[in-house]
Amino acid sequence: MKDLHIVIVNWNTRDELERCLKSLPEACWDLHWECVVVDNGSVDGSAEMVERVFADEERIDLLANNYNLGFAAACNQGAVQHKSRHVLLLNPDTVCPPNSLTELVRRMDLNPHMGIMGPKLLNHDGSYQQSVRRFPSVLSQLLILLKLHHILPWLPLLKKYFADDIDPNKAQEVDQVMGACFLVRAECWDEMYGLDKRYFIWFEEVDACKSAKKNGWLVWYEPSVAVMHHGGRAFGKALTLNKQRYFNDSLKKYMRKWHGWPAWLIVSILHPVSLALASLVSLLRKMQSYLYSESDKQKPINEREKRFDPKHKKLFDLICRRDTREMYYWFLGIVFFEIISFITLDFELTRTLITLVAALGFAYLAYKKPGLALAVVGLEIWIGGFGYLMVLDTAILNLGILEMGVSLRMVLMIAFALGWGVNAIRAKIWQYWRLDELFLVQAWVFVALMILAGTFHGFYLNQPHVIQDANAWAFLLYFIPVLDIAHRYKNSLIRHAKGAFVAAAIFLPIKALAVFYIFSHGITALADPLYTWIRDTRVGEMTPAGGNVFRVFFQSGIYSIVILFFLFAYWIQYGGPADKDKVTSKLFSSIPCYLPRYGVIVLWVISATMVIISLSRSFWFGAAVGGAVVLALGLIKFGQLPWKACLKGLGGIAGSVLVLAAILYFPFPKVGDVSLASMIKDRGTVTDAAGASRWNLLPAMWEKIGESPIIGSGFGSTVTYESRDPRILKDNPDGIYTTYAYEWGWLSFWVKFGIFGPLIVLWLVISLAWRSLKASFPWWIRAGMVGSIACFSAVHIFTPYLNHPLGFSFLLSLEGILAMGRDNTDNLQLTTNKS
């Protein structure tokens, strides 16, 4: 009987296979051994190489299959007639040092209870290659299917699964060893009847270790023997999407075999999600290949970045390509999440599971990395509209009181509160509270008192919708975390927020333009499911605007207007007179624009385009007010008209109109009679349903104010008016509609909180604007902040944004920025005093 029977399954790794086979004679010194190479239909000449190069080696045989049987079936084929004490499954991309396999067999012989043994695997550079893991659980594999092990590798569950706590230099019993060099005692092999051939690739060695342990054998890791493994050379040639399919197929079989039908069902539900993620990973790799050649990757980061330095002026001197890569990751993450939201719209169980897993991961993220978690919160606000891109289905959770389910926004808020709360308590954040900062933000104290008064008043009057009316204001509970993270995790927050928000600023207009094209060109196959998705997730609305033209309105499109103010202010400062600022803020001294040479113009054009196709008079009015404020600040600051900046802005708007015209009049698919000019002109009237309904609401609100002008009517108070909105007419043919959610935002404060409501909020926005003007940031940052405040205040006249998470997040972001600016000023003064 021979000592060792080696099986090598090969698929298109001719050169690696030759190197591996040549290492065997010395690796098996003093052993009675044999080797069978099973070629799984290779087309690179692997089989011919074995026949030619090893024709005189009697211990090496070849079995050539006409097609790929899969790894498990091929291993069984190669070992079916073994007459040896041990069977070794060896990858063709391994190199076995002299005496390594001899020592591995000797170690196996020392303990008759050992059924499977794996050596220490080394990378090509001699570093340790992780080759030991614990058995997979359902939850650990869900995290891996969702690719969260790339984002949250510090999760305890993942660290446990990947056996990060195991000493790689200590011989020990383990759950499983990698199948690259997999020694099995013959008795153990025969008891298992070889590998389970139902696995095509992946999980076959995991299944074997599980079966061996079930049969009473030990699985052993032996680091005294080291084998070099080049890692995945064969399977790395398969497409990423195909690899994910193979992985999912094997994982489902493993879960069905060892964890039952429920585990199989969970993995099956997440199958399409993981495929979408695999596509995203493939796209990311292609993008990385585009950005950096192989020679570039060997250079230091600062050398790589030199080839991207655009020959442009000051703004592009701020580019940091490491941050640029992070922006790409955020952008692709947004794309992936939107795809998942779209394809799972009709799968309530899948959406609920994804949301629950996201909540668990996010709670831990908020505890471990609050700066990154807060950036995720802001990103969800930017792209999520009302927060229903994902939802916990209430029917599944038996929460019938919540008609639309628990939104992703609410889930993230609860998870964030738990994670950050634990972090804050452990850090004893009350030690860092500053009395001087309390005086700066005292307007927020009165806002809190206003909310409490409105809530108690609504309950006192027994109004039925108090909770539904007040729940949006709960978003202001982020106030303390924002200030805390702005102080304690400033650098992390800046780094992650910059990448996330620039990615969102680019993504949202692109999404709006894509929707505009699909609807205006009548691509029904896409338009119908898109309309359902956008309607049900409440991120926006599409309505006919005459002919084949459609209005595309996203609530978070108001942030595109904010982008315009900052770009306009930048052009005013750096496109004209020299800056007279004496203080330069460290906080904004390295803001990357992430864009190629003419990227700022492109960002202006697509942002303006989104504002135009929204066909929102409120947006247009807010943009005009905010732009006028920025222009006035420029005149005061520099003492002359910034005509260059104005020309750039007007040119950008003209470019936006051209982009819209190009999309609208694009010849494929052909559209009927359309008029871009009439579409925009008609929005100047109030004869449309939305405008007429808003004006009908106005007298009803004044009447409601007259009932209690001093203390208001509290949360849940309603008014009744005649609406012409088609969505309301569908259920109310006479148009008589009663609601607690009003347009005319400033008047809504008066209705609910009395005369003090609009005064308190006005005090808040004026306070923010004044503190922004006095901050230590460059002028263009300060001017952009003030212009944005003016815009939100103007839009709120007609459309309620300052009592919505979209407006709250903007105000809280300003407070966070100002808090970081105060830290910079304190540090600057301290440095000056020391010097």
N, C-alpha and C positions, 0 to 999 in steps of 0.2 A: 504494500500500500504506500502510495506517495504521501509526502508531508503536506504539500500545498498544491491546490488546483486554482489557477488564476484565470479569471474571466474579465476580458476587456471588451466593452461594447463601444464601437466606434461609429461616428457619423460625421464624415467630412472633416476630419482632423489628421490628415496624412502626416504632416511634419511632426506634430506633437506625438502622434502614435509611434512613429519611428524612433523618436528620442526616448519615449517611455520603454519600448521593447528592448532597446539597446542597454537600458539601465538594469534590466532584470537579472542577467547572469550574476553580476556582482552583488546585487541586492539579495539574491537567494543563495549566496555562497554556503555550501555545505548542506543545502536542502535538496531533497528529492522532489522536484517540482515539474509542473507542466503549465502551459498557458494556451487558452483558446481565445482567439480574437473573433468576435462576432461583428461583422460589418453590416450595418443597417441600411443598405442601399445607398452607400456613398457615391458621389459623382465626381470626386476630386482625385480618383486614382488610388485611394487608400488600399483597397484589396490587392491591386496589382503591385503596390509597393511591398506589401507583406510577402507576397509570393516571390518577388524578385530578390529583395534584400535578405529575407530570412529563410530562403529555400533550403539552406544547409543546417538550419537550427531545428533539430527533431523535436525539441520540447515546445515549439510554438506551432500551433495549428490555426487554420482559418476556416470560418463558416461565413459564407457570403450570402446575405439575403437580398432578394430583388427589390424590397421596399422596407420602410422603417417599421419594425414591429413594436417599437417602444422599448424603453430601458428594461423594465421588469421582465417582459417576455423574452427579450434577447439574453438577459442574464440567466434565466432558467434554461434557455436553449443551450447556452455555453456550459452549464454545470450539470446537465441532465445525466451524463454518464460518468461523472467524476468518481474516481476511486482513490480518495485521499482523506487525510485526517481533518483537513481544513479547506474551506473555500474562501478565496479572496476576490472581492469585486473591486476592480481598480479602474479609475478613469484614465483615458488615454492622454490627458493633459497633466499627468503627474510625472515626476522624476523621483525614483527611489534610490537613495544613497547606498553605497556598499554596506552589506550586512544588515540593512534596515529591516527587510522582510524576514530574514533569519531570526533577528532579535524579537520581532513582533510575534512570530510563531513560538519562540521560546517562552516569552512572557505568557502567552495563552496556555501553554502546557503546564505552567506552574500552578494554575488553579483550575481544577476540572469543572468548577461551577460557572466559569466564564463561557457565555455563548456567543457574544459579539464583542469585538474590540476594535477601537479606532486609534490611530497614532496622532501625534501632534502635526498639524498641517501648517506649512509655511508658505508665505507669498514668495514671488520670484525674487524679492529683495531681502528675503530672510526674516521678515517680520512675521509675527504670529497671525494666523488666519483662524478666525473663530469657527470652530468645528464641533462645538457641543451646544446642544439646546435641550430645554425641557420639552415635555410633550405639549402639543398645542391644545389650548382650550378654545372654547367657542368665542369668548370675548377677545382673546388675544388675536385670533384670526380675523375677527371683524375689524379690529384696528388696522391690521395689515392690509385687508382688502380695501379699506378706505385710505390707504397710504399714510396713515397717521404716524407710522413708525419713522417716516422721514421728517415729520414736523415736530412730533412730541416723543423723541426717543427716550426721554427721561421718565416717562410714565412707569411706575413700579411694575405694572403688569407686563409691559414690554421688556423691561430689564430682566424680569424673572424668566420670561419665555426665552430670551436670547442668552440666558445664563451668564449675565455680566458679573455675577458675584462669585463665579467659579474660578479658582486659581488655575491658570493654564499650565503651570509647571508642577502640578500635583496629580499623581495617579489616583483615580477614584472611580467609584461607580456613578454612572450618570443615566439620564433617561434615554438619550439618543446621541449617536455620533454621525458625522457626515459620511455619506456614501462614497466619497472620492477614493477612500482606501478603507475597505469595509471587510474585516476578517471575521468569518463565521465558522464555528466548530461544526464539523460534518453532522453530528447528531442533532444539533440545533437546526441546521439547514434542512435536514430531512424531516424533522418534526413539523416544520412550517411548510413543507413542500415547496421550498424555495420562496421567491418573492411573489406577492399577490399580483398576478399578471393583469388585473383590472386597471392598475395604474399605468398609464402610458409613460409619464415622466412626472417626477415630484412625488414625495410622500411614500415612495416604496420602501426606503430604508427606515423611515419613521414607523411605518406599519410593521416592518420586520422587527425593530427594537421593541415595539409594543407587544407583538406576538411572543417574542423570546421571553420577555419578562413575565407574561401571562403563563408561559410554560415553565417558569421557575429558573430561568437562566439569568446570569448577570450581564449587564452591558457595561463595558469598561473603557475608560479613556486612559491611554498610556503615553504620557509625554516624553518618556525616555527614548522613544523612537520618533523620528521626524521625517516627514515626506513632503517634498515640494509640490504644491498644487497651483497651477497657473489659473485655474478658476473659470469654468463656464465657457471654454473656448469653442466647444461644439454648439452648445445650446445658445450661446451668445449670438450666433449667426441667425437665429430665428427672429422674426419680427416681434416687437414688444407686445402687440395685441395678441398674436398667436401664443406667446409665452403665457400671457395672462389667462387665456382660454384653457391651456393645459393645466396651469396651476389651479384654476377654479374647478375644473373637472376632477382633478385628483383630490382636492380639498373636500368637495362634496362627497366623494366616495369614502374618504377617511372619516368624515363626520358621521355619515350614515352608518358606517361599520362600528365605530367606537363610541358615538354619542347619541345615536338614534335619529329618528325622523325629524324632531323639532330642530336639531342643529343643522341637518341637511336643508330644511326649509329656509332657515335664516340665511345660510350661505347662498342658496338659490335666489332668494329675493335680492341680495346684494350683487348678484352676478353682473347685471347690466351696469351697475354703478362702477364696479371695479374695471370693467372694460372701458368705460368712458375715462376713467383715471389713467388706464394704461395708454390710451390715445394721447392724453395730455402729457404724460411722461415722454412719449415718443416725440411729440412736438417740441417739448422743452429741450430734448437732446439735440434735435435738429437745429434749434435756435442757438444753442451753445456752440455747435459745430460751425455755424455761420459766424458767430461773434469771434471765435478764437480758433485758429488753426492749431495743429498739433505742436508746431514749433512755438507758437505763442504760449501754449499751456505750460511749457517748461520754463518760461521767463518769470521773474518776480512780478507781482501785481502792478507795481508802479511802472515797470517797463511795458507791460501789456497795455496799460491805459494810455501810453503815449501815442499809440497809433490811432486812437480815437479822438485826440484833442482837436476840436474844430477850430478853424481860424476865424473865430468870431469874437465879439467884444465881451464886455464884462460878465454878462450873464453866463456865457459858456465857459468862462474861467472857473465857474463854480461847479462844473461837472465832476462827479466822482463815480467812476465806472463800477465800483463795488456796489454802490447804492443803485446803480442802473440795473445790475443783475437782480437785485432784490425787487425792483419795480417790475421786472419781467416775471418773476415768480408770483408776485401779487396779481399781476394781470392774468396770467394763466390760471391762477387759483380762482379768480372771479369767473373766467370763462367756464372752468370745470363746474363750479358751483351752480352757475346758471343752467348748464346742460343737465345736471342732476335734478335741479328743480323742475325743468321742463319734462324730462322723460319719466319722472316719478309722479307726475301730477295726479294720475288716476290710481296710484298705488298707495292707498292710505297707510297700510301696514309698513311698507318700505319707508315712507316719509317719516312715520312715527319712530321707527327704529333708528333712522339716520339722525333725527333730531335728538333722540335720547343719548345716542353715542356722542354726538357733538356736545351735548350739555355736560356729560361726564368729563370729556376731554377739555372742554373750555373751563370748567370749574378748576381743574388742576392747573391749566395754563394761567388762569387769573391768580392762582396762588403762587405759582413758580415764577412767572414772567408777566407781571401786571402791565408793564408798558406795551408789550406785544398784544396782550388781551384787549387793552383799551383801543389800540389801533384797529383790531378786528371789529370791536363795537362800532367805531366810527365808520368803517368800511361798509358794514351791514346797513347802517343808516343811509349811506350815500347811494347804494344800489338797490335797497330793499323796499323803498316806498313806505307802505304801512307795516312792513315786517313779516309778511306772510309768504316769503319765498320757500320756507319750509314750515311745517306745522305739526303739532301733536294732535292726532285725530281724537276728538272727544268721545266719539262712539266707542272706539277701542278702549279708551281710558275710563269709560263710564262717567264722563263729566258733561252731562247733557246741558248744564247751565251755560256752557260756553258754546254758542251756536257755531262759530267759525273755527273752533279749536284754539289751542294755545299756540300763539305765533312764535316763530323763531326768535323774534326780538324779545319777547317776554321770557322765553327760555334762557336766552343768553344773559338777560338781566339778572335772573335768579341765580344762574350759575356763576356769573361774575361776582355777585354779592357774596356768595358763599366762599369762593376762592380768595378774592381780595380781602374779605372780612377776616378770614383766618390769618392771612399774611399781615394785615394791619394790626390785629390784636397781638400777634407774636412780636411785631416790631414796636408796639406801644406808641402808635403814631401821635397820641395826644401830647407826647413829649415835644413834638415838633411844631405844634400849633403856635401861631404868632398873633399876638394881640393887634399889632399894626395892620396885619392882613385882614383881620376881621373888620376893622374900620373901613378898609378899602372896598370890601364887598358887602357892606351893610345893607345895600338895596336888596340883596338876595334874602336877607332875614325878613324883610317886609313882604317879599313875594311868598315866602313860606307861610307867614301869618295870613296872607290873603287866601292862599289855597285852603288852609285849615278852616278859615271863616266860611268860605264858600261851601266846603264839605258839610260842616255842621249845620249851616243854614239850609242846605238842601235836604238833609235828614230831618231837620226840625219841621220843614214844610211838607214832609212825607212825599217828596217828588220821586217818581219811580225809576229814574235813570241816573241817579247820583253816581254810582260806581262806574257805569259805562262812560259818563261824561268826564269824570275826574281821573280815569286811569291813565290817560296820556300824560298828565302832569306828574305821574310817578317817575317819569324819566328824569326829572330833576334831582332824584336821589343820587344820580351820578356825580353831583356837585362835589361832595367831599372826596370820593375816589379820584376825581380829575385833579383837584388841587394836591392831594397826597402824592399821586403818581408823577405829577408835574415837578414836584420837589424831589422825591426819593428816587425816581427812575427816569429822570429827565433825558439822559442820553439814549436809553433804550426806546423811550417814547418817540423822540425826535427821529431816530433812525427808521423805526418801523412805520411811523405815521407818514413820513415823507414818501416812502415807496408805495404805501397803500393808497394814499390819496391821489398821487399823480397817476397811478394805474386806473383808479376809478374815474378821474377826470378825462382820461383818454377813452376808457371803455364805454361809458354811458352814452356819449354822442355817437360813437360807432354803432352801438346797439340801436339807438333811435333812428339813425339813417338807414340801417338795414331793414327795420320795421317799416319805415316810410317807403322804401323801394318795394317791398313785398306787397304792401297794401295798395299803393298807388298803381302798381302794375297788375293787380288782380291775380297774384299767384295763389290760387285758392288752396292748393295742397299744403302750403305753409301758412297762409293767412288764417285759416280756420283754427288750427291748433294753437297758433300764436295768440290769437284773440282770446281764446279760452284761458290760456296760461296767464296772460297779462291781466285779464279781468279777474280771475280767481285769486291770483297772488296780489292783486291790488297795487301793482307797481306803477300803473298808469292807465291811460285810456286812449282808444283810437275812435275817432268819429269822422264821418264824411264832412268834407269842407267844400263840396261842390264838384260836380263832374266825377272824375276818378281820383281826385285829390283827397288825401286823408290827413287829418290833424293827428299828430303823435305827441301826446303830452305825458311826461313822466314827472311825478311830484318832485323828485330830487333833482330835476333839471335846474332848479334855482341855484344849485351849486355851480353850474356852468356859468351863470351870470357872475358869481363871485370870482371865478377864474379870470373873467374879462377885466374886472376892476384891478386885480393885482398886475396883470400884464400891461394894462393901460398905464398904471402908475409907474411901472418899471420903465416903460418907453418914455414917459415924461421925465424921469430922473436921469436916465442914461442916454436918452436920445437927444438931449438938449444941453442946458447949462450944467456946469460941473456941480457935484454934490457939495453942499456946504456943511454937512453934518460933521460934528466933531467926534461923536461917539459911534463906534461901529459895534453892533451886537455880536458877541461870539455865537449866540444861538443861531443866527441866520448867516453866519459868515461862510458856511459851506453848503448852502442849499443847492442840491443838484437839479438840473432841469431834465435830465434823463433823455434828452431829445437830440436828434441829429441837427445839422447846421441850421436849417430853417424850421426846426421843430416848434419854436415859439409861435411863428406865423400859423403853422398847421393847427396848433392847439387853439389859437384864437379863432381860426376859421371854423373848426368843427364845434367849438363851444357856442359861437354865435349862431351857427346853423341849427343847433339843438334849440336855442332860444326862439328862433324864427319858426320852426316847424311845430313848436308847442302851441302856436297861435293863441298864446295867453296874453290878454291885454294887461293883466296884473304883472306878468313877467316883464313885458315891454315897458310899462310905467316904472317898475322898480329899477330896471336897467338904466332908464333915462335919468332917474333921480340919483342913483348911485354914481353914474358916470359924471353927472354935473357936479356932484360933491367932490369927486376926485379931481376933476378939472379945476374947480375953484381952489382946492388946496394947492394944486400945482401953481396956479397964478400967484397965490399968496406966498408960497415958498420961494419961487424962482423969479417972480416979478415980471414975467413975460409969457405970452401965449405959446404953449408947447405945440406949435403947428406940425412939427414932424410926427409927434405921437398921434395927433389927431388924424393926420393923413394915413398913418399906418392902420389906425382903428377903422377909418372909413374904407380903406382898401380891403381890410379883412372882412368887413361886412359885405362889401361887393363880391369878394371871393366866396362868401357863404351863399349868397344868392345864386352865383354861378354853379356852385356845387349842387344846390337844390334843383336848379334848372337841368343840369346834366343828369341827375337821377330821375327827375320827372319825365324828361323827354328822351330818355334812353330808349333806343328802338326795340329792345327785347326785354320782356314780351311787349308787344305793341299795345299802346293805350289809346283810348278814344280822345274826345275833345277835353283838353285840360287848359287851365290858365293859372299860372303861378301868381300873376299880378292880382287877379280878381280874388284869389284865395286870401292873400294878405290884406287887400283893401276891404273885403267884407268883414274882417274882424274889427274894423273901426266903427261898426254900427252896433246897436244894442238890440237888434231885431232877432238875433239867434236865441235859441231856447235857454242857454245858460245865462246870457246877459239879461234877458227879460225876467227870468226867475230871480236873479239876484236883486234887480230893482223892485220886484214885487215883495221881496222879503224886507226891504228897508223900512217901509212904514210900519210893518208888523213889529219890527224890533224897537222902533221909536215908541210905539204904544206900550211895549213890554217895559222899556226903561221908565216910562212915565208912571208905571205902577209902583216902582220902588227905586227912585233915582239915587238915593243916598247909600243904602246898604245892599242893593241889588236883590236878585231872586235866588242866588245860590246855584250850585251844580244841579243839573237835572231839570232846570227850568226849560219850558218849551214855548215855541210860538207856532202859530198856524197861518199859512199863507197859500197863495195859488202858485203852483209850480208848473213850468212847461217842459221840464226835463223828461225826455222819453222814458227813462228808466223808472221814474215815479209814475208817469201816466200809465205805464203798463199795469200797475196794481191799483192805481187811483185814477180812473178815467176822467173824473171831474177836476183833477189837478189839485185838490185841496190836500195839503200835506202838513203834518205836525212833526216838528223835529227839535232836538236839543243841540244839534250841531249846526252852527250858523256860519254864513259868510260874514263879510264886514267885521274883520277881526277886532279892531279897536272898540267897536260898539258891542261886540260880544263880551269883552271885559266889563263894560258898563252894565250889561244885562245881568251878568252872573255875580259881579263883585261890587256893584255900585260905582259911584263916581271915583272912589279911591282906586279901583282896578286899573283903568287906563293910566292914571297918574303914577301909580307905583311902577308899572311896566315901562312907562315913558322915562321915569327916573332911572330905571335900570339901564336902558339902552343909551341914554345920555351919559351916564356914568361910564359905561363901557367905551363909548366913543371918546370921551375926554381922556380916560386913562390910556387908550390906544394912541392918541395923539402925543401924549407925554412920555410914552415908552421909549426905551433906548435903542429900538430897532432902526434899521435904515428907513429913510423916508418913504420909499415905495411900499414897504411892508405896512407901515402905519397908515398911509393913505388908502391902501387896499382894504385894511380892516375897517376904517371909518366909512368908506364907500359901501362896503358890504352891509354894515349896520344900517345905513340909510336905505339901502335897497330892501332889506327885510322889513324895515318899518313901513316903507311905502307899499310894498306888496301886501302887507298885513291890513292895510286899509280895506282892500277888496276881498282878499283870500287869507284865511287864518293860518299863518305860518308860525307866529310867535306863541301859539298854544298847541304846537304839534312837535313831536320828536325831531322833525327836520329842523325846526327853528331852535328848539332847546339845545340840540347838539351843536349848532352853530354858536350860540351864546356861551355854552360851556367850553367849547374849543377856544374861544377868545379868552375866557378866564384862565384856562390852562396855559395858553401862550403868554399871557401877561404875568402869570405866576413864575414861569421860567425866565421871563425877562427881568423880573424883580431879583431873582437869584443872580443873574448876570450882572446887574447893576451893583448889588451888594458885594459881589466878588471883585468887581472893578474898583469900587471905592476902597475895599480892604487892601487891594494891591497898591493903589495910589498912596494910601496912608503909610503902608510899610516902606515904600520907596522914598 
